[in-house]
Amino acid sequence: MAGTGMIDGLKNFLIAIWHLTKPYFNSRNIGEIRVWPFGTFRAQERWIGLFMLTTVVVLALGGVALNVVLSYWNNNFYNALQAKDEGTFWSLLGLFCILATVWITRAVIAYVVRSYLVIRWRRVMTDIYLDRWMSHHAHYRMRFLGQKADNPDQRIQEDIDQFVTTTLTLFLGLLTSVVSLFSFAFILWNLSSKMTLPFTDITIPGFLFWVALIYSVAGTIGAHYFGRKLIHLNFMQQRYEADFRFGMARVREYGEQIALMEGDQAERSRLGRMFSFVVQNFLKLVGVQKILTAFTSGYGQAAVVFPFLLTAHNYFSGRVTFGDLMQTNQAFGQVQDALSFFVDAYSTVATYKAIVDRLTGFDETMQRAAAVGADTHMLNRHEAATGEINVDDATLATPTGETILTVPHLALEAGHDTLIAGPSGSGKSTLFRAIAGIWPYAEGTLTVPAGKSLMLLPQQPYIPLGTLREAVTYPAQEGAYDDAAIRDALTAVELSHLIPRLDEAHPWQQRLSGGEQQRIAIARALLARPDWLLLDEATAALDEKLEQTVYKVIADKLPNTTVVSIGHRSTLNALHDRRILMERQEDGLFSPVPTGRPVSATPA
């Protein structure tokens, strides 16, 4: 049963590797490759990748062929030394210079081609993962899907890089080991025919090969026994390192809030706890690795003298020459190295298994995120010629399945600015996200006006990396708005002092105050001119006077835009035509209830 489980595990591992690998070698993107001295060629990326991989393989096999040639060169060279044949000695040195030149040239070309293959493969793979992560709100939905979605930045940046590099390293290492095994096994088998078992006259065909085989199998079993825990420990080490890095990134992002709350020591303690997981897991890694290193080092050192112990008596008895003895030692080492590939690469394979598991888990999570709407339901969206947004027979729930809001019927009328009020936690923001089409835990019907655009501004705006101009015009492409429109939008929200800095690139999320960030978001709305503008406490960081100014700007600049707001301030009542209150029903769930035209004195 254990053997069957191991075989199934290996099969699933190889399937996972192929699943991660095939998108590149199936890529039909058109790329360019420059082949000296023939010039530049254009072809599908898969053919370029296969050409470069074939070149690397041929060069690797060329290295094995050179090793075989050098094996016979060693035999002749040591025989010349034993015979004190000076002429042969110098001619062999001249041949060695030629072989060394060929070896160096091959190694340089192999390095260059392999490096270009790695970066091209990584680029295509990264593009695919970025496309999937940023499509259909997968990056947003993945937060609901558990630990397999942790640290997507690490998966895309670090794990893909290590996957591509290690895949090539292990593939070429395994390939050269197999070819070396057959090449030097033939040499070792022939040399064994001249030798007897130690201190006997018994001859066994290929006995040195069989000894090398038994020695390597024993080493492989031992390496797996001592290092089998490394796979899980490496997986956890990457997770703990990523969590620690993410924790520090959050401190950098929310430095002001932490300082105002005097949370320095609390965050220091939190980061210390996170790093303690890194240290504890690392020490476990060291504990396992030291035992594996002791085994593999002893195994490797013993292999240096082991063939001499088996063949020395044949040399001293005159059965073989000094050259035969040295060639036998080299051939035994090559066969033993080839058969011991997994012994030497066990730590690398363990790390690689963790990388494959992380990427496979990330891949599965992106697939689940893309299907979340179908699996968990979203509002059934229809377009109609009416000017209203209607939500009917709707139920909104949390990711855990707990119902938080029921909507028998809700009508938002075009041309009538509406304020939605109610206690915190009553589902106001969730309702907005369902109407915007991103909340995947909903049932019911959503009817929207045909051909009309909708824009939702959250309380905490997103400020992208880059220039202030890119932040103001986000998510529009560069050049979508002229300078005059951008300057007018910033002036309207009283941010004219930022106009001279439009082309400066800074971490604006940290440079701008909360109120300035919210006004940047309002400026985006002035530029985008949506038909419907949903404000989820999008002016909560502004003082009441500035908030009134912003609402007046929206009314003046966007006369055809219907505003629907979520807010708690009573002053918002006077800025809207109607009011909807989230009220708790007899079943304990909240539902939106229209209350007519808002009154300024009514608390929101």
N, C-alpha and C positions, 0 to 999 in steps of 0.2 A: 504493500500500500504506500509506504514511504517513497519507494522508487517510482511508482506511478505518479504520486504527487509532485516529485521533483521533475519528472519528464513533462507533466502538464504545466508546471511553473515555467520551465525553460521554453516550452512552446508558446505560452502566452507572452513571455518576455520578448521573444523574437518577433511575434506578431505586432507587439506594441512598437518595437523598433521600426519595423517596415511601415506601420501606419504613420509614424512620425517622419519617415524618410521619403516616402513616395510622392508627397506633394511637390518636392523640388524636381525629382526626376520625371515628373509628369507635367511640369510647368510648360505652358505654351507661350509664355511671355517672350517677346522678341528682345534679344540682347546682342551685344557686340563683343567680339574677341579679337585680339591682335596677336597674330602668330608670326613671329620673326623667322625668316625674312620675307614671308609671303603677304604681309599686310593685314588689313582689318576685314573681318567677315561678320555678317549678320545672320543670326539663326535663332530658332527657338531655344529658350534657356535649357530645356532638358537635353538637347543635343550638345550644347556647349558643355553642360555638366558631365554628360557621359564621355565626351571627348577628353575633358580634363582628367576625369577619373581613370579612363583607360590609359592616358599618358602616365599618370602617377603609378598605376599598377605595373605597366611595362617597365618603368624606371626602377620600381621596387624589385621586380623579378630580375632586372639587370644587375641589381646589387647582389642577389643570391648567386647569379651566374659568376660574378666576379669573385665571390667568396669561394666558389668551387675551384675556379682557376687558381686562386691564391693558395688553396689547400695543396694542390699539386706543386705549385711554386715552392711552398714550404718544404715539401718532401725533397725536392731536388736541391734546394738551398742548403738544408741541413746535411744531406748526403755529400754535397760539395765541401762543406766544412769538415765533415768526418774524414773525407778522402784528401783534404788539403789541396783541392783542385782550384787553383787561383783563376784560371781562365774562365771556368764555368761560374765561379763566384762573381766575377765582374760582369759577365754577360747576364746573369740572373738579376744583379742589381740594376742594370740598364732596363731589363724587362719590367722590374718592379716600378721604376719611375714612370714608364708608360701606363702600367695598370693603375698607379696612384693618380695620375692625371685624369684618366678615364673615370675613376671613382669620384674624385672631387667634382669634376664637371657634372656627372650624373647627380651627385648629392645637391649641388646648387640648383640645377634645373628642377629637380624633384621638389625642393623646398619652395621655389617660386610658384610652380604650378599648383602645388598643394595649398599654398597660402591664398592664391587667387580663387581656388575652388572653395575653400572655407568661407571666404567673405561673400562670394556670390551665393552660396548655399544659405548662409546665414541671412543675407539680405532678403532673399525670396521667402524664407521661412518666417522672418520677422514681419514682412509685409502681410503675409497670410494671417498671422496671429493678430496683428494690429487691426486688420480689416474685420476679423471676426469679433474681436474684443470691442471695437467701436461701432459695430453694426447692431441695429435693432435694440439699442439700449442694453446690450449684454453687460457692459461694464457696470451699469446701475443695478441690474437684476442679480448679478453674481453675488452681491453682498448678502442676499437672502439665502444662499445655497450652501453655507457651511464652510469648513476648514479647507476643503479642496480648492477653494477660490482665494486662499490667502496670498497676499503679496504678488499680485499679477505683474508688477513692475519687475520683480526678480525673475519670474518665469520667462518673460519676454526678453529681458536684457541679458541676464546671466545664464539661465538654464539653456536657452537656445544656443548661445555661444559655446557652452561646454558640451552640449549634445553633439553639435556638428564636429567640433574638434576631436572629442573623444571617440565618436563613431569612426572617423577616418583613422585615428590612431589604432584602435582595436582591430578594425577591418584589415588594414595593411599589416599590422603585426601578426594577426592570425594567418593571413595569406602567405606572408613570407615564412612563417613558421612551418606551414604545411609543405611549401615547396622546398624549404631547406631540409625538412624531415626526409622527404623522398630522395633528394639529391645526395645528402650526406649519409643516409641509411645505406644507399648503394655502395658508397665508398667504404663505410664502416664494415659492411657485410663482406666485401672483397678483402679488406685488410684482415678480417677475422679468420679468413681461410688459411692464413700463414701462421696462426697462433694457436696455442693450446691453453687449456684451463690452467690457472696458477698452480705451479709446482706439480704438474701432472703431464702426461703425454696424450691426454684426451682432447680431441678436436670436436667441437660442436659448431655446425654451420651458423655463422652470424651471431655467435654467442655475445659479442660486445653490444650488438643491437638489442638483443633481448634483455641484457642487463640494463641498458639505458632506458628501455621501455618500462621495466619493472621499477627502476629507480624513480622515473618521472611520475608514474601512476601513484606510487606511494606518496610522493611530494604533493601531488594534486589533492589527494584525499586529506592529507594533513593540513594543507593550506585552507581547504574548505572547512575542516573541523575547527581550526583555531580562529578563522576569520569570518565565520558565517554571520556574526552579530553586526558586522560593519555596515551592512546594507541599511538596516533600520537606523543605526546610530548616525550615519551620514545623512540620511533623509531628515532626521530630527535636527541635526546640526545646522543644515541649511535653513530650516524653518526658524529656529531660535535666532540665528544670525539676522535673518530678514526681519523678524519681529523687533529685535533690538534696534536695527537701522530705522525701521518705520517709527518706532517710539521717539527716537532722537529727531526725526524729520518733523514729527508733530510738535515737539518742543520749539523747534525753529519757527514753525508756522504760527503757533499760538503763543509766542513769547510774551507779547504784551498782556494778554489775558492772564497768563500764569504769573507775571510780575505784579499785576494789579491785585490778584488774589493772594499774593505772597505764597505762591505754591511751589517755590523753588525746591524746598526740602521734600515736599510730597512727590514732585516729579523726579528728584534725585533718587529717592527711595524706590520709586516705581522703575526707573531705568536700572537701578542696582539689582532689583529683583529679576528683571528681564535678562540682564547680563549674567546673573547667577545661573540661569538655565543654560546659557551658552557655556559657562565654565564647567558646570556639572556634567553636561553631555560630552564636552570635549575631554574631560578626564576619563570618562567611560571609554571614549574612542581611543585615548592613549593606552588605557589598560588592555584593550583588545589588540591594538596595533603593536604594542611592544612584544606580546606573545607571538603574534604572526611574524613580526620582523625577526625575532630570535630564531623562529623556525626556518623562515626563508633564507636568512643569512647563513645559518648553519648548513642548510641544504645546499646553498650555492657554493660555500667554501669547501664542503666535502667533495663537490663535483669537480673541483680543480685538481685534486690529487687522486680521486677514485680511479680514473682510467690508467694512471701510472701504476697503481697497485695491481691492476689486472694484467698489465702488459710488460712490466719491468723485467720479469724473469725471462720472457721471450727475447728481449733485447740483450740481456746479459748472457744468455745461452747462445746467441748468434743467429737465432731464427729470423730476426728482422733487423733492418738497418736503423740507424739513428733517425733518418728521414721518415721511415715508416712509423717509428715510435711517435714522433712529433705530429705527423699527419693523423695518426690514430687518435691522439689526444685532442686535436682540433676537431676531428669529425665526431668524436664522442661528445665533445662539448656542444657542437652545433645540433646534434640529434637530441641531446638532453635538454638544451635550451628550447628547441622546437616543441618537444613533448611537455616541457614545463612552462609553456606560455601562460597558462592560467594560474600557475603558482606565482610567477613573477608579476603578473598583472592583476592579482586578486584584489588588491586595494583599489586599483583603478576601476575594475569591474564593479566592485561594491558601490563606489561613488557614482559610476555610470548608471547602475540600476536605480539608485535614488533619484537621479536626474530624470531618467525615463519615467519613473513613477510620478514625479512631480508634473512633468509635461503632459503625461497621459491623464492625470487627474484634472489638470487645468483644461485640457482639451474636452474632457467629458463635461466639466462644469460649463464651458462656453456652449456646448451643445444643449445642455439643460436650460441655460439662460435663454438661448434662442427659442426654446420650446416652452418657456414658462407660461406665456400667454395662453397657449393651447392646453397645457396641463392644469393650470390653476384658474383660468378664465380671466378675461378682461371684459370691460363693458362692450357689448355688441354695438358697434358704431354704424350709424346710418347718416346719410346726407339728405336734406330736404330743402325745398324752396322757401320754407318759412324763415323768418328772421330770428328765431329763438334757438337757444340751446336747451334741450329737454333731457332730463334723466328720469327714467321710469323703472319702477319695480327693481331697484338696485340694492345690492347688499355689498358692503365693503368690509374686508377682513384684514387682519394682521398676517404676516408670513407664517405664523404658527397656527392660523386657522380660526382665531378668535374674532367673532363679528364685532365691529365697533360702530357701524353706522348703517341704517336702512333708509332708503330714499323711495317712498311710494311714488312721488311725483315732484319734480323740481323744474321750474321754468325760469330761465334767465332771458329777459326780453332785450332785443337789440334796441339801442338808443336810450336805455334806462340803466344808469349806473347803479350797481347794487352792492350793498355792504353785507357780508356774512359774518355774524358774531356768535359768540358762545364760549363756554368754558374751555380751557386747555384740555386736550385729549379727547375732544368730542368729535374728531374726524374731519375738521375743516380742511386742513392741508391735504389729507388723504383724498378728499372729494376733489380738490383741485387737480391732484395728480391723476386721478381716474379720468377726469374730463380731458386732461392733456394727453391721455393715452399711454401713460408709462406705468400705472399701478397695475400689477398683474394678479391681484387677489380681489377680484370683483366679479359680480354677476349682475346682469340687468341690461338695459338698453340706453344708449346715448345717441341722441339725434342732434346733429349740428347743421348750421346753414351751409348750403352747397357753395363751394368756391370761396369761402371766407377763411382768413388766416387767424390763428390764435397764438398768443405769446404769454408765457407764464414767468413771472419774476419772483423768485423765492426770497426769503428774508436775508439769507446769506448769498450774495451774488458770487458767481464764478469769475475770477480775474485770471485770464490765461497768462502764461509766460510770454515775454516779448515786449514790444513797444506799447506805449499808452494808446496809440492809434489803433493797434490791434485789439486792445482791451475794449475800447469804445465801440468799435464796429463788429465785435464778435457776435455771432459766428460767421458773419459775411466774409467772403473772400476779399483779398487785397484789391483795392480799386473800386469796390462796390459803391462807395460814397465819395464825393469830392470834398476837398478841404473846407469849402464854404459851409456845406451841410454839417460837417463834423463840428466846426467852430460854432455854428449856430446852435447845435444841440447842447454843447457844453455850456455855452453862455446862458441858454434857457434854464439850465438846472443849477446855475450859479457856480460853475466850475471854470470860469473864463481864465482864472489864474493858471490852469493846467495847459492851456492852449500852446504856449511856447515849448512845452515838454512832450508834445505829441509823439515825436520820433525818438524819444529816449527809452532805452530798454532797461528796466529795473524789475525787481520783485514787487510789483505794484500791490499785490495782495497784502504785503507788509508795510508798504509806504503810505497807503491811503487809509484814512479813518473809515470806520464802519459807515458813517453817513456819506462820505465821499464815494465809497464803493456802491452804495445804494443809488446814489445819483448818477453814477456811471451807467448802472443798469437802466435807469429811466432814460438816459440819453440814447441808449441802444434802442429802446422802444420808440423814441421820437424819430430815429433814423429808419427803423423797420416799418413803422406805420401799420401795425396789425389791425384787423377788424375787431378783434376781441383782445383785451389786455387783462390778465388775471394777476392781481397783486397780492401775494401771500405775505402780509406784514412787510411789504417791500419798502415801506417808509418808516419803519419802527425806530430806526436809529436817528431820525431827524427830529428836531424840535417842532412844536406844533405850528409855529408860524411858517417855518420852512416847508413843512409838510403841506400846509395849505397852498403855499406858492407852487409846489410841485404839481399838486392836483389841478391848480388853475392852468399851469403850463400845458398839462396833458389835455385839458378841455379846449384850450385855445389852439394848440398845435395839431391835435388829433380830433377834430370835430366829428369825424365819422367812426371813431373807435368807441366801443362800449367797454366800460371799466367795471370789473367785478373785484371787490377787495375783501380781504380777511384782515380784521383789526380788532383791537380792544379799546382804543381811545374813544371817548364819547364825542370828541371833536370831529371824528370821521363821519358822524351822522349827517352833519350839514353839507358834506361834500358828496352825498349820494342821493339818488331819487327813491330808492326803496331799501328795505332791510329784511334780512332773513336770519332767524335765530335758531341755533342748534339747541333743541330741547330734548331732555331725557323722557322717554316714553314709559309706559307701564311695564314693559318687558325689560327695562333697564338700559335699552339701547337708545342712541341719539338719532334724531331725524331733523331735517331742515324744515322750519315752519315760517312761511312769510308773515310779516307783521305790519305790512303796509309801508307808508312813507316814514322814514326815520325822523325822530324829533331830537333836536340838539341836546336837550337835557337828559335824554334816555341813555343810560350807560351802555356802551357797546360790549 
